Amino acid sequence: MSLHPWGTTRHSAFLLSLMALLLGLSPALSSAVPIDQSHSASPLQLAQAQNPRKVEADRLFDQGIEQFNTSQFEAALRSWQQALNLYREIKDRWGEGAALGNLGIVYRNLGDYPRAIDYLQQRLVITWEIRDRQGEGQSLGNLGSVYFFLGDYPRAIDYQQQSLAIARELKDRLGEEQSLGNLGIAYSALGNYPKAIDYQQQRLAIARELKDRLGEEQSLGNLGIAYYSLGDYPRAIDYQQQSLAIARELKDRLGEEQSLGNLGNAYNALGNYPKAIDYQQQRLAIARELKDRLGEEQSLGNLGLAYLSLGNYREAIDYYQQSLAIARELKDRLGEGHSLGNLGIAYLFLGESSRAIDYQQQSLAIARELKDQLGEGHALSNLGLALFKSDKLAEAEQNLLASIQVYESLRQGLEDTQKVSIADTQRDPYNNLQRVLVAQNKVEFALEIAERGRARAFAELLTKRTQGQEALTIQPIQMAEIKQVTREQKATLVEYANIDNEQLFIWVVQPTGEVTFRQVDLKLLKQQQQTLGDLIFESRESIGIRDRSVAFQETISYNAPDRQDYPELKQLYQLLIQPIQDLLPQNPQQRVIFLPQGALFFVPFAALQAPDGSYLLEQHTIVTAPAIQVLQLTRQQRQRLAASRGPAVVVGNPTMPKVVLQVGEPPVRLPRLPGAEEEARAIAQILKTEPLTGDRATKDMVVQRMKQARIIHLATHGLLDEVKGLGIPGAIALAPTGNDSGLLTAEELLVLKLQAELVVLSACNTGRGYVTGDGVIGLSRSLITAGVPSVIVSLWKVPDTPTAVLMTRFYQNLDRGQDKATALRQAMLDTKQKYPDPKAWAAFTLMGESE
């Protein structure tokens, strides 16, 4: 069951974990001056210093600050509104601006975002009029925080960047520090945690330089949140403990309260519920001591989340009800909506679907009232699931589809990496809608939704590059187009969807356009405390692949196998192939294109073993692709390639660069690959070109030749996320020069405009990278985006000698006129005859076009 539990933080911000929306992480979303507690006196104000109305306005202004700090928001509103009226009467524009800004902030905290924006915009206009650059920067930062809460992260980032620019212009290091922190929080909400961590680290450095212990405390807490979101809970706890220590040193009880809540959430994620409850109880006690009603509301909500995780749904409901009561007392509409949504989830776990539906509908109404689009998306998703559990399939379909539409609207205007990150936090409605549609026997519509939920950012990036449009949102692929792709590919398409490790949905689309649906129950794996991903990892280990090794070797030797039977590969065959075996072509020359999802990208399909011991490679010609829509686009790329192109580029064993393998350690030189040099010389002879080896294989030389090459073959080290400090999901090792490190990164490949019809990455692990809902983010994705319709990559570290044999045979087959898929299959079969171990011949896979 996939749900979005809500919680709340001091600023009602939310962070997404893999399956649950956890609020309560208190990101300390500071603006340049969160509440304008002082404003510089103008000459007019100095003259008015003894004006009784001015004195009264200032008293009301300060009273509002005290009320706000104890969560008395309605009282603060009244005080600041009265102060605003007086400032306007005496034409005190500085005071008027300060009061408007604070009214905007309190409306933000109450969840009344349209009114908050109105007041903050008014303040911004006044700062322009009185040429108050610092106030302008503060107003921009505060507007950014409102758009953050609305889920409009691109606009939030834009405002924070403007605020940061002003702070730097004014050499306002404190303002710069706080803007950097806000940008970090925005990127964290987008799921772009590396960028979030970078901004928070910059903020932390400035805080330490300024000896701003409060800023240091907040930066450490926000770093803890980012690592929490990455699933690195021990590191999250370490940062939160440091933040907590400073809060206690400063006697910052509010900061202490927030850190305790964050620690509680981290221990909740680790499954240490007693410790989570203890920290949340400590936070609750401080909130009550400080009369911080908002903090109390949030602590109660987080305690509800802990008891929900324990399966103690009645106690969770009790805490959520208490949180709801305070939210209503404070007129905290956002918190009220979150509590209602959480109550709906708890009742759904209890099997009380009708009550769950009622609470989710109330939560949805509030989200729409507040124009909280992200909240609306979550409420629609949760409501759709509750309706599904109530067998109200048509209504469930309607709400889940609406949730998807809301989520997709929030991705517009994002960069590619941001689209990938945020889409990963929004998978649930896609999975649940597929379930609902299958239950209604709408299997073709379910396939459209499966496609819609994968590789959309990749498809948009490809379309943007091929059509030359900067801002582009493509339409989801429809069934008629899916059938057209199948006819054009002259292949059988097999698309997999792993639905929460409970069901495996499989669609088979024949070249005739006929669609057949099958499903596999994964609950047996679950009963064995195993997931499909675990089985894939074990199957790779069974043939000698060590996925968790980070060592680079000069030569990977081949050892003859002492076995020919692999139970794990047979079990994968049973799950992935046997249910559709009757639908696959009988002729082994006919192509089958597998469209995996998640960990299935790492399945060596060629090596899957039938019950009789034969391999899938012997039965079929295999191709893989991340999505049908991507296949549609690679076909268009293939058709656009120039007829006349330059000679092939073949690289082997360049002079190796130095790389940092662990943060904080000195760089080390990668080992030589003499076998790769021999491979390159043999292949260059077939392709009638000169190989680039040793010092000649510089990054500049290789990139220049790649731009016009027809075929590109790179036999060198491929680097993945085990090499720290690159900041990207992969790189190719080339010869360094005085001008560069020698690393050709996936990010750099992404922006090249290549004319090659084929790139072969004959290196270790080049088919791997970061697994996301958008596919594998790595070298192959970058090359296809750069214009290459066909890429051959490896799924593990490959032995030198069999690889040289395989690659030589592949190019010989190509030279004889075979298409790429057939040439690769025949080369793998020939290599298998000489080297029967699957580790030796099954690593390579063709992605994209066969012809």
N, C-alpha and C positions, 0 to 999 in steps of 0.2 A: 504494500500500500504506500503510495507516494503522496505526501502531504507537505504543506508549507506552514508549520507552526510559527506563530508570531510571538514576539516578545517586545520589550521596549527598552530604550536607553534614555539617558538624561535628555537627549535631544530627539527622541523618537526616531533615531536613525536605525537602519537595519542592515544586517550583513547576511549573505546567503552562504550556507554550507552546501554540501553535495545534494542533500535532499530536504533540508529544513531551513526555514528563514528564522534565524536566531537574533532577536533583538535583545539588548541587554549588555552589549559589549562596550557601551559608553565611549564613543570615539573622541570625546572632548573636542567637538567641532568648534574651535575658536574662530572668531573673525578678528579683524585688527583690533577692535575694541568691542567685545560682544555686547556690552551695555555701555553706552557713552556716559561714563561717570564724571567726566570733566570736559568742559569745552572752553577753548581760549576766549578771553574777553576782548570784544571789539571796543573801539573808542566810545561808541554809543553806549555799550553796556557799562563801561566804567563810569560814564556820566550818570547812568541810571542806577548805580550801585545801591543808593539809599531809597530808591523807589519802592514803596511798600508792595506793589504788585510784582516787582521783580524779586523781592525777598520771598514773597509767598510762592511764586513760580519755582524758585530754586528749592524751597522747602518741599514742595510737592514732588519735584523731580527726584530729590534724594530719598524721599519717602517711598517713591515707586521702586527705586533700586533695592531698598531693604525688603519690600514686599516681594519683588521678583526673586530675590535670592532665597526666599523661604517658600517659593512655589505658590505665592498668593497672586496668581496671575490676574484674576478679575479685579482685585484691589489695585494692583500695579497699573492696570489699564485705566482705571478711574483717576488715579493720581497723575499719570502722564497726560491723560486727555485734558485734565484741568490745567496742568502746567502748560500744555500746548496752547490752550485758549488764551492764557495770560501772556505768554510770549508773543502771540500774534497781536494782542491788544497793544503791547508796548513796542511792537515792531522789532523785536529781538530775533533777528534771523538765525543767529548762532543757536540760541536756545530752542527756537522752533525746529531747526534741523535735528538737534540732539533728541528732542522729544519725539519727533516723527520716526527717527531711527529706532528708538527704544520701543515705540508702539509697534513698529514692524517686527521687531524681534519677539515681542511677547505674542503677537498674532501667529508668528511662525511656530512658537512653542505650543500654542493652542491648536495648531493644525489648520488655521484659517489662512491658507497660503495666498489666495487671491488678494485678501486685504493686506497681508504682510508685504506682498510685492508692491501694492499701491502706495503704502506708507514709505517703503524704502526707496521707491522711485521718486517720490516727492522730496525725500531728503537728498537724493542724488542731485536733483535739479538745483536745490539750494546750495550745495557744495560747489557746483559750477558757477553759480551767480556770485558767491562770495570768494571764489578762487581758493577754496580750501582743498588742496590736493590730498592731504592726509585723510580728511573726511570723505573725499571722493573714493579713495582706496578702500576705506572701511565700508562704505555703502556698497561698493561693488562686491566686496567679500561677503557681506551679509546677504545680498541678492543671490550670490552663488550658493549660499547655504540653503536658501529657500528652494531654489531649483534642484538642489541635491535631494531635499526631502520629497519633492514632487517626482523624483525618479528621472528628471531631465538632466542626465549627467553631462552630456556635451555642453549644454548651456551653463551648468554649474562650473565646469572646468574653464569655459571661456571667461566667465566673470572672475574666477579666482586668478586666472592668468593675467587679466587686466589689473587686478589688485596687486599681484606680485610685481608687475612692471612698475607701478607707481611707487611701491615700497622701495624697489631698487633704485629708481630715479631719485628718490628723496634720501637715499642711503639710510633708510629706516630698517635697521637690521631686525628689530623686533617684529615689525610688520611683515618683513620678508619671511621670517621664521614661521609666523602664523599662517601666511598664505601657502607656504610649502606644505605645512601640516594639513591644511584644508584640501589641497590638491591630492595629497596622499590618500586622504579619506575618500575622495571622489573616485580615484582610480581603484581603490579597494572595493568600493561598491560595484564598479564595473567588472570586477573579477580580475583586473590587471594587477595582480599582486606584486610582480617584480617592480613595476613602475611605482606602485604604492610604497613599497619598501624603500625604493630609491629616494622618493620625496621625503619620507619620514626620517631617513638617515641624514639627508641634507638639513632638515629641521633640527634634528638632534645635535648635529655638529655646531650649528649657529647657537642653539640654546646653551651648549657647553661653553662656547666662546664668550657668550654674554653673561655666563654664570646665572642664566635664567633657570633656576631649579624647577620652577613650575612648568616651564616649557619643556624641560628635560623629562619631567615626570609624564607629561602628556604624550610626548614623542615615544617614549618607551612603551606606554600603554597602547598607542596606536600601532607600533611595530608588533606588539603582542597580538593585536587583532588581525593584522595581515598574516602573520604566521599561523594563527588559529584558522583563518580561512583557507590557507594552503594545506591544512591538516597536520601541520607540525606542532602538535600540542605541547610537547616538552619545551620547545623553544618559546612558544607562546606563554607558557607558565613562567619561564625564566624572565622574560621581559615584564610580565605583569608583576612578578615579585619585586623586581627592581623599581618599578613605578610605585608600588605599594610602600616600599621602604622610604622613598623620597617623600611621598605624601605624609607618612607618619613623622618624618624628620621636620617637615614644614608645618606640621599640625594642620594639614589640609584635609579636614574631615570629609569634605565632599569628594576630593580626589581619592581618599582612602576608600570611601564607599564604592566609587566606580571600579577601582582596581579589585576590590573583593568580589564584586559582581562578575567582572571579567574572569577572574580565577575560577569562580563557580561554574561559569559556562565552559571553560576549558576542561575542567574535571568532569563535567557532564558529558562532553564529547568523548572523553577517555573511558566513559562507562563507570567512573568512580562516583556514583550517585550520592553516597553518604557524605563524601567530602564536598561535592557540589552543593548539597543542601546546607552543609555547615557554613560555607562561604556566603551563600545567599542569605542565610539567617543573620550572619554578622553584618552584611550590608543592610538588611532590613532594620536591624537595631540602630545603626548609625542614622539611617534615613529618618527613623522615628525620633531619635534624639535631636536631630537638626530641624525637625518639623519640615523635612523635605518630602512633601506629599507626593511629588512626581517620582522621586527616587523610591518611595515606599510602594507606589503603584507598580513601578518596574520590577522591584525586588519580588513582590508577590507574584507577578507574572512569570518571572524566572523560576521561582519555586514551583509554580504550576508546571513549567516545562520539565523540571527535574523529576517531579512525581509522574508526569506523563511518560517520560522515558523509562521509569521504573515499572510502568504498567499499573500504577495506582491511580486509576482514572478518577475515582470519586474525590480523592484528596486534591488531585490536580484541578478538578472543577471547583472545589472550595476556594483554592488560591486564586483561580481566574475570576471567580465571582467577587472576591474582595478587591482584586485589581480593577475590575470593571466598575465597582462602586466608587472607588477613588477617582477614576477617570471621569466619571459622570459628575462627581462633586467639583472637580477642577475644570469641567467643561473641556477636557482634553479629548477632542473628538477622534483624533488619530489613535490615541491609546485605547479609547473605547472600541474603535473598530478592530484593533488588534486583539483585544480581550474577547470580543464576540467571536472572531475567527478561531481563536484557540479553544474556546468552549465548544464550537462546532466540531473541531477535530477530536476533542476528548469524547464527545457524545458519539461520534462516528466509531471510535475504537470500542465503545461500549455496545455498539450495534443499534444505537437509537438514531436511525437515519433521519427520521422526521424532525427531531430536535436539531440534529446536525444541520439539516437543510435550512431550518428557520434561522439559526445563528449565522450561518454563512450568508444568507440573504440580507440580514441586518448589517453584517460587516461590509458586504458589497455596496449597500445603499450609502453607507458613510464614506467609503472610498470614492464613490462617484460624486457625492456632495462636496468633498474636499478636492475633487479633481486629482486625486492621488492615483495616477495611472498604474504604477507598479503594484500598489495595494489592490487595485481593481483586478489586475491580472491574477494575483494570488487568490483573491476571493472567488473569482470565476473558476479557477482551477480546482480549488477545494470544493466549491459547490457542485461542479461537474462530477467529481468523484463521489460525493455524497449521493447525488441523483443516480449515478451508476449503481451504487450499492443498494439503492432502493428499486432497481429495475426500471427506472424512468429513463429509458435509453435515449429517446428523442430529445428530451430536455437536457440530459447529460451531454449529448453531442453538441447541442446548441451552445451551452455554456463553455465547454472545453474549446470549441472552435473560437468563441469570442475571446477566451483567455489567450489563445495563440495569437490572435489578431492584435490584442493589446501589447503583448510582449514584442511582437515584430515591429510595431509602430515605435517602440522605445529604442530600437536598434538603428533607426534611420539617422544618418549623419555621423555614426561612429566609424572609427578606423577599423581596419580588418581585424587586428588583434583584439580590439575591444569587442567586436561582434562575436568573435570566437569565445571569449571569456564569459560574456554575459549570457550567451546562448546556452553555455554549459550549466548555468544556474537555473535554467528555465525548461528543462527537459520534460517535467512531469505531465503537462497537459498533452504533449505529443504522444507519450506512451499510453496515457489513459484514454485518449481519443481513439487510438488504434484498437484498444481493448473493446471500447464501446461499439466501434464500427464492425469489428469481427463478430461481436455478439449479435449484431443485426444482419450478419452475412453480407456486409458492404465491403468485400475484401479489396476491390479495386480502389475505392475511396481510401481505405486503410493504407494501401501502398502509396497513394499520393501523399498522405500525411507522414508516412515513414520517410519518404523522400524530402518532404518539406522540413523535417526535423534534423536533416543531416546535410553537411557540406554547403549550406546556403551562403555562408561568408565566402567560401572558396569559389562557388559559382558566380557570385557577384563580383569578386575580384577578377576572375577570368573574363567575365563579360566586359567589365570596365577596361581591362587591358586590350581586349580584342576590338572593342568598339571605340576606344579612345575617349570615353566619357568619365569625368571625374566623379560625379555624384550619380549613382545608379542603384536602383532597387529593382531586381528582376522579379518576375512573377513566378510562383511555384510551378513546377512542371505538372502537366495534366496527363491523363491516361492516354489520350490520343498521341501525345508527343512521346510518351514512354514506348508505345507500340512502334512508333516510327523509328526510334533509336534502335530498337531490337531488330527491325528489318534492315536498317542501314548497316548494323554491325554483323548481320548474318550469324547471329550467335544466340545462345540461350542465356538469359540473365537470371541470376539467383541472388535475391536480396534478403539479408538477414536483419532482424531487429530483436535485440535482447531486451525483454520487458521486465526490468527490475529483478533479473536473475530468477524469475518465476516461470516465465514462458519464453520460448524462442519462436518468433513468427518467421516464416519463410515463404516468399513469393517466387514463383518460377514463371518467367515470361518467355514463351517460345518465339522463334523467328516469325511464326505465323500471326503473332499478336495474342495468342491464347494465354490467359492468366490463370494459374492454379495456386491455391493457398494451402499450406500445411502448417501445423504448429506442434511444438515439442514441449512436453512438460519437464521443467528443470527442477521440480520440487524434490526429486530423489537426490540430486546433487546437494540441495539445501539441507536435506535431512542428514547428509553425511558431512555437514559443516564445510561444504565446498561450493565454490562458485564456478561458472564457466571459465572465468579468467584464471582461476586456480588450476583447472584442468589443462588449459592451454600452456600455462607456465610449466606444469609437470611434464607435459608431452614434449616440450622443448628440452627440458632437462634429461628426459629419457634417451635422447639421441646425442647427449653430450654437450648441449648448449648451456653456457653459464651466463645467464642474463645479468646477474648482479656483479659480475667481475668488471673492474674498471682498468685492469692492467692492459697496456699495449704490448704486443709481442712482435718481434722482428719476423718470425716465421711461425705460422700455425701449421703444424705437421698433420699428416693424415695417418691414422692408425686403423688397420682393418678391424671391422666390428666383430665382437664375439657373440652377436645375436642378430636374428633377422625378424624377430617378432616384437612388436612394441604395443603393449596393451593400451597405453594412453592414446596413441595414434588411432588405434582401433575404436576406442571409446568415442573419440572426436568424430570419426567416420560415422559411427552409429548415430550420433546426435545431429551432425551437420549434413550428411550425404544420404544415409539410408532412407530417411523419410521422403526423399525426393528422387531416389535412384531411378524409379520408373519413368520420371519426366525428363531425364537427361538424355542427350543424343547417344545412339548406339555406335555411331562412327567416331572413332577416336580423333579423326582429323577435324571434326566440327568443334567450334570453340564454345567454351562455357566461361562466362564473365561473372565472377563472384564479387558481390558488393557487401563487404563486411561492415561491422560496426564495433567500435570500442576495441576490446582486446582481440576480437576476431581478425583484426588487421595483422596480428602476429602469428596467425595460424599458417603453417607451411602446407597449403592445400595440396601441393603436388605429392607430399609424403603421407597424406592420410591413408590409412591401411584398411583395406576391406577385410571381412572375416576370413577370406581364403589366403590372406597375406599379400595380395597384390596391392600396388599403390595407385592412387587416383591418377597420377601422371600417365600410367599405362592405359587408362580408360578414356582420358579426355585431354584436349588442348586447353590450357588454363590461362586466363587473364584476370586481373583484379582492377577495381576502380572504387573510388570513395562514394560515388553516387551516380545515378543514371543521368542526372542533369549535367554532371561534369563530363560524362561520356559524350553527351550531345555537343558540348562546347569543344572538347578535344577533337572531335570529328571536323568541326568548323575550322579549328586551327590547322589541321592537316590539309584541308582544301585550300587554305590561304598561303601555304608555304611557297616561296619563290621557286621557280623551276630551275634556275641556275644558281648554284651555291658553291662555296669554296670546298677545298679538300677536307677530309676528316681530320679531327684533332685527337691524337692519342697521347696520353700522359701515363708514365709509369715510374714509380720510385723517385719522385723529386727529392732534392736535398731537403731534409725534413726541418720544419720550423720547431720552435720551442713553444710550449703551451703550459698554462697554469692548471694543474690537475686538481689542486685543492686550494681554496681561498686562504691567503696568508702564507702559502709556501712559494718558494722560487720556481720559475718556469723550468721545465725539463724538455730536452729535445726528444721528439718522437723517434722510435727506432726505424732503421732502414727496412725496405721491402724488396730485397733482390729478386724474389720470385715475381713481383709485379713488374719489374723492369724487363725480365725475359718475356712475360706475357705481352707487354706493350710492344716489344720489338716484333714478335710473331704477328700480332694483329695489325700493326702498321704495314707490314709487308702485304698482307691480304688487302688492306684498304688503300695501298699504293700511296703512302705518305711517310713522312719522317717522324719518328716518335720524339716527344719532349721528355727528357729524363734528366736527373741530377740538377745541376745549376741552371740548365736551360728552361726548366719547367717552372718559371717564375709566375707569380700571379698576374702581372701585367701582360706577359706574353700569352699565357693561356687564355685569359679573358678576351684579348684582342682577336685571337684566332677563333675562339668559340662563336663570336658574333656572326660569322659568315659560314660556319662549318655545316656540312650536311649530317655528319655523324660525330658524336663526341664520346670518347672512351676515357674514363679516369680511373686508373689503377693506383690508388694511394689510400692513406688513412682517411676514414670518415669519422668525424667527431660528433658526439651527441651531448646530452645533458650531463654526462659524467665529467666533462671538461668544464670546470667552473670559470665564471667570469666572462663568458662570451656574450651573454645577454640575449642569445638567439638559440633556436632549437636545432643547431647543426652547422657544420663547416667541413670544407674539403681542404686537406693539407697540401700546400704547394710550396715551392722554394721561396724562402724569404729574401728580401733585398733590404737595402738601407731605407727604402721608402715605405715598406709594409711588413707585416708580420708573417705573410705567407698563407694566412688563413682566408679562404674564399667562403664567406659565410652564407647561410641560407637567406639572410636579409639582403645581402648584395646580389645574390642570384635572382631574387624576386624582382629586381628592377631592371635586369638585363632584357634586351629584346633579341631573342635568339631565333635563328632560322633552321635549326637542326630538326630533322624528323625523328631522331633517336638520340638519347643520352644513356649511356651505360655507366653506372657507378659501381665499378668492380672493386669495392672497398668494404670494410667491415661495418655491418649494421646500418647501411645507408638507407634502408627502408624503414628505419625506426625513427622515433621522435616523441613529441608530446601527444598522447592520445586524447582527443577531445570529441565532442559531438559533431565537430566539423571535419572529422577524420584525423589523420596523423599530420601534425604540424612539424614539418621537417624539410629535408632536401628535395624529396620528390615533389612536394606541393609547390615549392619555390620554382623548380624547373618547369613544371607544367604551366605555372602562371607566367613564366618568362617566354612562353610560346612553344614549348616542346610538347608534341602530342603523345609521344611514347617515351617512357622512362623504365629502365631495368634497374632494380635495386636489390640489395641483399637483406635478409631478415636476421642474420647473425654473422659472427666472425667466421670467415670462410678459410678452409685450408688452401695453401698456395698452389700445390701441384694439381689437385683436381680442378681448381678454379681456372688455371691456365689452360687445361685440356678443354673444359667446358666452353670457355670464351672463344678459344680458337675455333672449335667446331661450330659455335653459333655464327661467327662471321663467315666461315666457309659456307654454311647453309644459306645465309643471306646472299652471299655472292652467287649462289646457284639459283636465286630467284624466289626462295621461300619467303613467306611473310614472317613478320617478327615473332608471332606467337608460335608458329609451326617450327621455325628455326630454333627457338629456345627450347621447345619441348624435345625436339630430336637431339639437340646437344645434351640435354639433361639425361635422356635415355642412354645415349652413347657413353656419357661419363659414368652413369650408374652401372653399366656393364663392367667397367674397369675398377670402379670404386663404389661398392654396393651400399656403404653406409649413407643413410639419408643426409647426414651432416655435410657430406661431401658434394652432393648434387642438388639438394632441394632448397637451398637458401635463396635462389634468385627468383624474382617474380616480375612479370611485365605489367606495368600500370598504363592504362590509356589505350591508344590505338594499336591494332594488330597489323594494319596495312601501311 
